[in-house]
Amino acid sequence: MTTIAAIEGPDWVVVGADSQSSDEDGFAINIPDGKVFKNNNVVFAGAGAVRGINLLQHDFTPPTIKSKDIDKYITRELVPAIRRTFIDAG
């Protein structure tokens, strides 16, 4: 089970997560780069299939942030782009 924690200050944020993954049989592996990473100007914290984390970290280019309205950026640009990446990757 993944644990992700974040603390936000007035002009900063700290994000942390564990680095272990396991399969259906309980086989555990350590994810060398961890589950928290920065891709361009977006910080991601991933859970679930390691494949998804790898796609977001190595094959995905986040859309440019053009507005200070982060909620709109996430719902209208970032999430649809992530979905397209996952669909294209099968």
Backbone as numpy.savetxt, mean C-alpha at the origin, in Angstrom:
# Nx Ny Nz CAx CAy CAz Cx Cy Cz
-1.77 -12.56 10.57 -2.61 -11.39 10.57 -1.72 -10.15 10.57
-2.02 -9.24 9.69 -1.24 -8.02 9.55 -1.66 -6.99 10.61
-0.67 -6.31 11.14 -0.91 -5.19 12.04 -0.32 -3.95 11.40
-1.17 -2.94 11.20 -0.74 -1.66 10.66 -1.18 -0.58 11.64
-0.28 0.31 12.01 -0.60 1.39 12.93 -0.09 2.71 12.36
-0.84 3.77 12.58 -0.44 5.09 12.10 -0.78 6.14 13.16
0.10 7.11 13.28 -0.12 8.24 14.18 0.09 9.50 13.34
-0.87 10.43 13.43 -0.80 11.65 12.65 -0.64 12.85 13.57
0.29 13.72 13.23 0.48 14.98 13.93 0.01 16.12 13.04
0.26 17.35 13.45 -0.22 18.50 12.68 0.38 18.57 11.27
1.62 18.13 11.11 2.26 18.18 9.79 3.17 16.97 9.55
2.83 15.84 10.17 3.62 14.62 10.02 2.75 13.40 10.26
3.28 12.26 9.85 2.61 10.98 10.10 3.68 9.90 10.24
3.42 8.94 11.11 4.28 7.78 11.29 3.43 6.55 11.03
3.91 5.66 10.15 3.18 4.43 9.83 4.11 3.26 10.07
3.60 2.23 10.71 4.40 1.04 10.95 3.56 -0.21 10.74
4.23 -1.31 10.40 3.54 -2.58 10.21 4.52 -3.72 10.46
3.95 -4.89 10.71 4.80 -6.07 10.82 5.33 -6.43 9.44
6.23 -7.41 9.37 6.82 -7.77 8.08 6.68 -9.26 7.78
5.74 -9.93 8.44 5.58 -11.37 8.23 4.36 -11.66 7.36
4.47 -12.74 6.59 3.37 -13.20 5.76 3.26 -14.71 5.93
2.07 -15.24 5.70 1.89 -16.69 5.79 0.90 -17.14 4.73
0.97 -18.42 4.38 0.02 -18.96 3.42 -1.07 -19.75 4.13
-1.92 -20.41 3.37 -3.05 -21.15 3.94 -2.59 -22.27 4.87
-1.40 -22.80 4.64 -0.88 -23.90 5.45 -0.18 -23.40 6.72
-0.09 -22.10 6.89 0.57 -21.54 8.06 2.06 -21.32 7.88
2.57 -21.57 6.67 3.99 -21.35 6.40 4.28 -19.85 6.45
5.20 -19.46 7.29 5.49 -18.03 7.50 6.76 -17.63 6.75
6.72 -16.45 6.16 7.90 -15.86 5.52 8.01 -14.41 5.94
9.21 -13.90 5.91 9.45 -12.50 6.21 9.48 -11.72 4.90
8.75 -10.61 4.82 8.76 -9.77 3.63 9.92 -8.79 3.78
10.99 -8.97 3.00 12.21 -8.18 3.20 12.00 -6.67 3.18
11.18 -6.17 2.25 10.98 -4.72 2.16 9.88 -4.22 3.08
9.22 -5.11 3.79 8.16 -4.72 4.71 6.85 -4.42 3.99
5.85 -4.06 4.76 4.51 -3.80 4.23 4.21 -2.31 4.10
5.13 -1.48 4.55 4.97 -0.03 4.43 6.05 0.48 3.48
5.63 1.22 2.47 6.59 1.72 1.50 6.05 2.99 0.86
6.96 3.75 0.28 6.60 4.98 -0.42 6.79 4.75 -1.91
5.79 5.10 -2.68 5.85 5.01 -4.13 5.52 6.40 -4.64
6.52 7.07 -5.21 6.42 8.48 -5.57 6.04 9.26 -4.32
4.95 10.01 -4.32 4.58 10.81 -3.15 3.47 10.17 -2.32
3.23 8.87 -2.50 2.16 8.19 -1.77 2.78 7.11 -0.88
2.37 7.09 0.39 2.82 6.05 1.32 1.74 4.99 1.38
2.14 3.73 1.18 1.23 2.60 1.22 1.56 1.72 2.41
0.54 1.10 2.97 0.69 0.04 3.97 -0.19 -1.10 3.49
0.41 -2.23 3.18 -0.33 -3.31 2.53 -0.63 -4.47 3.46
-1.75 -5.12 3.18 -2.15 -6.35 3.88 -2.76 -7.28 2.85
-2.77 -8.55 3.14 -3.35 -9.51 2.20 -2.27 -10.14 1.36
-2.60 -10.45 0.13 -1.67 -11.15 -0.75 -0.40 -10.34 -1.00
0.73 -10.98 -0.84 2.01 -10.32 -1.08 2.10 -9.85 -2.52
1.44 -10.56 -3.43 1.43 -10.16 -4.84 0.91 -8.73 -4.99
-0.16 -8.40 -4.29 -0.71 -7.05 -4.35 0.27 -6.01 -3.84
0.95 -6.32 -2.75 1.95 -5.40 -2.20 3.08 -5.20 -3.21
3.52 -6.31 -3.83 4.59 -6.20 -4.83 4.16 -5.36 -6.03
2.92 -5.55 -6.49 2.43 -4.75 -7.61 2.42 -3.27 -7.27
1.91 -2.93 -6.09 1.84 -1.52 -5.69 3.22 -0.91 -5.51
4.15 -1.71 -5.04 5.49 -1.18 -4.77 6.35 -1.08 -6.03
6.23 -2.05 -6.93 7.18 -2.13 -8.04 6.59 -1.88 -9.43
5.30 -2.10 -9.61 4.71 -1.99 -10.95 3.68 -0.86 -11.09
3.34 -0.20 -10.02 2.27 0.79 -10.03 2.87 2.19 -9.99
2.31 3.08 -10.78 2.68 4.49 -10.72 1.45 5.27 -10.26
1.46 5.80 -9.04 0.30 6.53 -8.55 0.03 7.77 -9.40
-1.26 8.10 -9.61 -1.57 9.34 -10.31 -1.02 10.53 -9.54
-0.66 11.56 -10.26 -0.15 12.78 -9.64 -1.23 13.42 -8.77
-0.83 13.85 -7.59 -1.76 14.54 -6.69 -1.85 15.98 -7.16
-3.05 16.39 -7.64 -3.21 17.73 -8.21 -4.03 18.65 -7.30
-4.59 18.10 -6.24 -5.48 18.88 -5.39 -5.13 18.65 -3.93
-5.52 19.59 -3.09 -5.34 19.42 -1.66 -6.48 18.60 -1.04
-7.51 18.29 -1.83 -8.62 17.48 -1.36 -8.24 16.00 -1.50
-7.60 15.47 -0.47 -7.07 14.11 -0.52 -8.18 13.07 -0.63
-9.33 13.30 -0.01 -10.44 12.35 -0.12 -10.86 12.15 -1.58
-10.97 13.25 -2.32 -11.34 13.14 -3.74 -10.23 12.46 -4.53
-8.99 12.78 -4.23 -7.87 12.13 -4.92 -7.93 10.62 -4.72
-8.13 10.19 -3.49 -8.14 8.75 -3.20 -9.31 8.06 -3.89
-10.52 8.61 -3.76 -11.70 7.93 -4.30 -11.84 8.05 -5.81
-11.41 9.16 -6.39 -11.62 9.38 -7.83 -10.42 9.02 -8.69
-9.22 9.02 -8.10 -8.03 8.78 -8.91 -7.21 7.58 -8.43
-6.85 7.56 -7.15 -5.95 6.53 -6.65 -6.58 5.14 -6.66
-7.74 4.98 -6.04 -8.36 3.65 -5.98 -8.68 3.10 -7.37
-9.28 3.88 -8.28 -9.50 3.34 -9.63 -8.19 2.92 -10.33
-7.12 3.67 -10.12 -5.83 3.32 -10.74 -5.28 2.02 -10.15
-5.43 1.84 -8.84 -5.00 0.60 -8.20 -5.82 -0.58 -8.74
-7.13 -0.41 -8.86 -7.98 -1.47 -9.39 -7.55 -1.86 -10.81
-7.27 -0.88 -11.64 -6.83 -1.17 -13.02 -5.52 -1.96 -13.01
-4.60 -1.60 -12.12 -3.33 -2.31 -12.02 -3.55 -3.75 -11.62
-4.41 -3.99 -10.63 -4.68 -5.36 -10.19 -5.38 -6.17 -11.28
-6.34 -5.56 -11.96 -7.05 -6.25 -13.04 -6.09 -6.59 -14.18
-5.27 -5.63 -14.58 -4.31 -5.85 -15.66 -3.30 -6.96 -15.31
-2.98 -7.07 -14.02 -2.00 -8.08 -13.58 -2.65 -9.45 -13.34
-3.96 -9.51 -13.48 -4.65 -10.79 -13.31 -4.95 -11.11 -11.88
